[in-house]
Amino acid sequence: MQTYITVPYERPDAIPDDIEGDDWTPETLVERVVETYTDPGETVLDPFAGFGTTLAVAERLDRIPYGVEFDSERAAFVRDRVDHGENVVHGDVFELDGSELPTVDLCHTSPPFIAWDEGVDPFRSYDVESRTSYERYLDDVERLFDRVTEWMRADSTLVVDVANLKNDQGTFTLAWDVGRRITERVDRAKFRGETVVVWEDEESDDRTDAYGHGYDHSYCLVYDVAGGAR
Protein backbone atom coordinates (compact mmCIF):
# COMPACT_ATOMS: atom_id res chain seq x y z
CA MET A 1 0.00 0.00 0.00
CA GLN A 2 1.20 3.55 -0.69
CA THR A 3 2.80 5.52 2.12
CA TYR A 4 0.26 8.35 1.72
CA ILE A 5 -3.36 8.02 0.65
CA THR A 6 -6.43 10.26 0.65
CA VAL A 7 -9.83 8.73 1.31
CA PRO A 8 -13.31 10.11 2.10
CA TYR A 9 -14.39 9.91 5.73
CA GLU A 10 -17.84 8.43 5.25
CA ARG A 11 -20.14 6.81 7.75
CA PRO A 12 -20.86 3.17 6.79
CA ASP A 13 -24.48 2.73 5.72
CA ALA A 14 -24.98 -0.17 8.11
CA ILE A 15 -24.20 1.87 11.24
CA PRO A 16 -27.45 2.62 13.12
CA ASP A 17 -28.61 6.23 12.82
CA ASP A 18 -28.99 6.56 16.59
CA ILE A 19 -25.28 5.89 17.15
CA GLU A 20 -23.50 9.18 17.78
CA GLY A 21 -20.08 9.90 19.18
CA ASP A 22 -18.70 6.42 18.46
CA ASP A 23 -15.74 5.84 16.19
CA TRP A 24 -15.97 3.64 13.13
CA THR A 25 -13.63 2.80 10.29
CA PRO A 26 -14.82 3.95 6.85
CA GLU A 27 -15.17 1.13 4.37
CA THR A 28 -12.87 2.72 1.80
CA LEU A 29 -9.84 2.24 4.03
CA VAL A 30 -10.74 -1.34 4.90
CA GLU A 31 -11.13 -2.14 1.20
CA ARG A 32 -7.63 -0.90 0.44
CA VAL A 33 -6.07 -2.82 3.31
CA VAL A 34 -7.88 -6.09 2.61
CA GLU A 35 -7.22 -5.99 -1.15
CA THR A 36 -3.55 -5.10 -0.64
CA TYR A 37 -2.64 -7.74 1.92
CA THR A 38 -4.89 -10.72 1.18
CA ASP A 39 -6.27 -12.81 -1.67
CA PRO A 40 -9.83 -14.11 -2.01
CA GLY A 41 -10.48 -17.05 0.28
CA GLU A 42 -8.01 -15.93 2.94
CA THR A 43 -8.94 -15.05 6.51
CA VAL A 44 -9.22 -11.58 8.05
CA LEU A 45 -9.40 -10.93 11.80
CA ASP A 46 -10.51 -7.84 13.71
CA PRO A 47 -10.07 -8.40 17.47
CA PHE A 48 -12.09 -5.22 18.11
CA ALA A 49 -14.96 -5.85 15.74
CA GLY A 50 -17.01 -2.84 16.84
CA PHE A 51 -19.83 -2.44 14.32
CA GLY A 52 -18.31 -5.03 12.00
CA THR A 53 -17.06 -2.86 9.15
CA THR A 54 -13.84 -4.83 8.69
CA LEU A 55 -15.75 -8.11 8.72
CA ALA A 56 -18.45 -6.90 6.32
CA VAL A 57 -15.95 -5.53 3.82
CA ALA A 58 -13.77 -8.64 4.01
CA GLU A 59 -16.80 -10.80 3.36
CA ARG A 60 -17.90 -8.67 0.41
CA LEU A 61 -14.41 -9.09 -1.05
CA ASP A 62 -14.66 -12.89 -0.75
CA ARG A 63 -12.42 -13.18 2.28
CA ILE A 64 -13.43 -15.13 5.38
CA PRO A 65 -14.03 -12.73 8.29
CA TYR A 66 -13.48 -13.34 12.00
CA GLY A 67 -13.99 -10.92 14.84
CA VAL A 68 -13.98 -10.52 18.60
CA GLU A 69 -16.18 -7.99 20.38
CA PHE A 70 -16.35 -7.27 24.11
CA ASP A 71 -19.71 -5.49 24.02
CA SER A 72 -22.64 -7.92 23.78
CA GLU A 73 -24.95 -5.57 21.85
CA ARG A 74 -22.30 -4.81 19.25
CA ALA A 75 -21.42 -8.48 18.92
CA ALA A 76 -25.08 -9.27 18.22
CA PHE A 77 -25.25 -6.42 15.71
CA VAL A 78 -22.20 -7.73 13.83
CA ARG A 79 -23.56 -11.27 13.76
CA ASP A 80 -26.67 -9.97 12.06
CA ARG A 81 -24.65 -7.81 9.67
CA VAL A 82 -22.48 -10.54 8.15
CA ASP A 83 -23.25 -13.93 6.64
CA HIS A 84 -20.49 -15.53 8.72
CA GLY A 85 -22.15 -14.58 11.99
CA GLU A 86 -20.84 -17.74 13.64
CA ASN A 87 -17.32 -16.31 13.24
CA VAL A 88 -18.05 -13.42 15.63
CA VAL A 89 -16.86 -14.18 19.15
CA HIS A 90 -18.43 -12.27 22.03
CA GLY A 91 -15.77 -12.05 24.70
CA ASP A 92 -12.62 -10.46 26.04
CA VAL A 93 -9.79 -10.81 23.53
CA PHE A 94 -7.31 -10.90 26.42
CA GLU A 95 -8.98 -14.03 27.78
CA LEU A 96 -9.19 -16.04 24.56
CA ASP A 97 -6.81 -18.94 24.01
CA GLY A 98 -7.19 -18.81 20.23
CA SER A 99 -9.12 -22.06 19.89
CA GLU A 100 -12.16 -20.04 18.82
CA LEU A 101 -10.28 -18.71 15.80
CA PRO A 102 -8.39 -20.11 12.81
CA THR A 103 -4.87 -19.17 11.85
CA VAL A 104 -5.39 -15.84 10.09
CA ASP A 105 -3.76 -14.18 7.08
CA LEU A 106 -4.47 -10.56 8.00
CA CYS A 107 -5.28 -8.79 11.22
CA HIS A 108 -6.66 -5.32 10.57
CA THR A 109 -7.89 -3.44 13.61
CA SER A 110 -8.21 -0.09 15.29
CA PRO A 111 -7.78 -0.58 19.03
CA PRO A 112 -10.02 1.66 21.14
CA PHE A 113 -8.27 4.92 21.90
CA ILE A 114 -7.56 5.83 25.49
CA ALA A 115 -9.76 8.53 27.00
CA TRP A 116 -8.27 11.91 27.68
CA ASP A 117 -8.65 11.63 31.43
CA GLU A 118 -6.81 8.28 31.39
CA GLY A 119 -9.35 7.04 33.91
CA VAL A 120 -11.66 4.49 32.32
CA ASP A 121 -10.30 1.50 30.43
CA PRO A 122 -10.91 1.50 26.64
CA PHE A 123 -10.47 -2.27 26.58
CA ARG A 124 -13.45 -2.62 28.93
CA SER A 125 -15.71 -0.62 26.59
CA TYR A 126 -14.98 2.51 28.65
CA ASP A 127 -16.91 1.08 31.60
CA VAL A 128 -17.23 3.89 34.15
CA GLU A 129 -16.17 1.51 36.91
CA SER A 130 -13.00 0.41 35.11
CA ARG A 131 -9.65 2.04 35.75
CA THR A 132 -6.41 2.30 33.82
CA SER A 133 -3.51 4.63 33.08
CA TYR A 134 -1.70 5.54 29.89
CA GLU A 135 1.23 3.29 30.72
CA ARG A 136 -1.07 0.41 31.59
CA TYR A 137 -2.93 0.97 28.33
CA LEU A 138 0.35 0.58 26.41
CA ASP A 139 1.13 -2.55 28.42
CA ASP A 140 -2.22 -3.93 27.31
CA VAL A 141 -1.47 -3.02 23.69
CA GLU A 142 1.74 -5.02 23.93
CA ARG A 143 -0.04 -7.95 25.56
CA LEU A 144 -2.83 -7.80 22.99
CA PHE A 145 -0.66 -7.95 19.89
CA ASP A 146 1.71 -10.48 21.39
CA ARG A 147 -1.36 -12.69 21.79
CA VAL A 148 -2.92 -11.89 18.40
CA THR A 149 0.27 -12.61 16.48
CA GLU A 150 0.24 -16.11 17.98
CA TRP A 151 -2.91 -16.75 15.94
CA MET A 152 -1.44 -15.53 12.66
CA ARG A 153 0.04 -17.47 9.79
CA ALA A 154 3.73 -17.26 8.94
CA ASP A 155 4.40 -14.31 6.61
CA SER A 156 1.03 -12.74 7.39
CA THR A 157 0.32 -9.04 7.94
CA LEU A 158 -0.80 -6.96 10.91
CA VAL A 159 -2.26 -3.50 10.21
CA VAL A 160 -3.03 -1.21 13.14
CA ASP A 161 -5.19 1.85 12.42
CA VAL A 162 -4.39 4.51 15.02
CA ALA A 163 -4.03 8.27 15.38
CA ASN A 164 -2.48 10.93 17.52
CA LEU A 165 -5.00 13.00 19.46
CA LYS A 166 -5.24 16.74 19.94
CA ASN A 167 -7.57 19.00 21.91
CA ASP A 168 -7.40 21.93 24.31
CA GLN A 169 -5.36 19.86 26.75
CA GLY A 170 -2.59 19.36 24.21
CA THR A 171 -1.33 16.65 21.89
CA PHE A 172 -1.38 12.98 22.77
CA THR A 173 1.16 10.97 20.69
CA LEU A 174 -0.94 7.82 20.82
CA ALA A 175 -0.07 6.55 17.33
CA TRP A 176 3.65 6.89 17.86
CA ASP A 177 3.55 5.34 21.33
CA VAL A 178 1.45 2.38 20.17
CA GLY A 179 3.74 1.85 17.19
CA ARG A 180 6.86 2.03 19.30
CA ARG A 181 5.50 -0.41 21.85
CA ILE A 182 4.57 -3.02 19.23
CA THR A 183 7.84 -2.59 17.35
CA GLU A 184 10.04 -2.87 20.43
CA ARG A 185 8.17 -5.46 22.47
CA VAL A 186 6.20 -7.80 20.17
CA ASP A 187 8.84 -10.19 18.86
CA ARG A 188 6.75 -11.74 16.09
CA ALA A 189 5.87 -8.35 14.55
CA LYS A 190 8.47 -6.64 12.37
CA PHE A 191 7.63 -3.05 11.45
CA ARG A 192 7.36 -2.66 7.67
CA GLY A 193 6.31 0.99 7.61
CA GLU A 194 3.34 3.30 7.89
CA THR A 195 0.70 4.67 5.58
CA VAL A 196 -0.51 8.19 6.33
CA VAL A 197 -4.27 8.24 5.76
CA VAL A 198 -5.58 11.73 4.99
CA TRP A 199 -9.32 11.98 5.52
CA GLU A 200 -11.65 14.17 3.50
CA ASP A 201 -14.93 15.08 5.20
CA GLU A 202 -17.27 17.28 3.16
CA GLU A 203 -19.44 17.91 6.21
CA SER A 204 -16.58 19.23 8.33
CA ASP A 205 -15.90 22.96 8.26
CA ASP A 206 -12.59 22.41 10.01
CA ARG A 207 -9.93 20.98 7.72
CA THR A 208 -7.77 20.02 10.72
CA ASP A 209 -10.46 17.87 12.34
CA ALA A 210 -11.84 15.75 9.50
CA TYR A 211 -10.86 12.59 11.39
CA GLY A 212 -12.50 13.74 14.61
CA HIS A 213 -9.53 13.74 17.00
CA GLY A 214 -8.04 17.12 16.19
CA TYR A 215 -6.38 15.90 13.01
CA ASP A 216 -7.26 15.31 9.38
CA HIS A 217 -5.16 12.15 9.20
CA SER A 218 -4.44 8.84 10.91
CA TYR A 219 -1.87 6.09 10.43
CA CYS A 220 -1.95 2.50 9.29
CA LEU A 221 1.04 0.86 10.97
CA VAL A 222 2.03 -2.22 8.98
CA TYR A 223 3.89 -5.21 10.43
CA ASP A 224 5.17 -8.43 8.92
CA VAL A 225 4.31 -11.33 11.22
CA ALA A 226 6.84 -14.14 11.41
CA GLY A 227 4.25 -16.74 12.36
CA GLY A 228 2.29 -17.72 15.41
CA ALA A 229 3.37 -19.99 18.21
CA ARG A 230 0.60 -22.54 17.71
BELVEN-V193387 format. One record per run of one state. SS is the DSSP state (A for helix, B for strand, O for the rest). FROM is the first residue (numbers start at 1). LEN is the number of residues. If there is no record, write none. Layout:
SS:FROM:LEN + SS:FROM:LEN
//
This chain:
O:1:3 + B:4:5 + O:9:18 + A:27:11 + O:38:5 + B:43:4 + O:47:6 + A:53:8 + O:61:3 + B:64:6 + O:70:2 + A:72:10 + O:82:3 + A:85:3 + B:88:3 + O:91:13 + B:104:6 + O:110:11 + B:121:1 + A:122:3 + O:125:2 + B:127:1 + O:128:6 + A:134:18 + B:152:11 + O:163:2 + B:165:3 + O:168:2 + B:170:3 + O:173:1 + A:174:12 + O:186:3 + B:189:12 + O:201:6 + A:207:3 + O:210:7 + B:217:9 + O:226:5
//
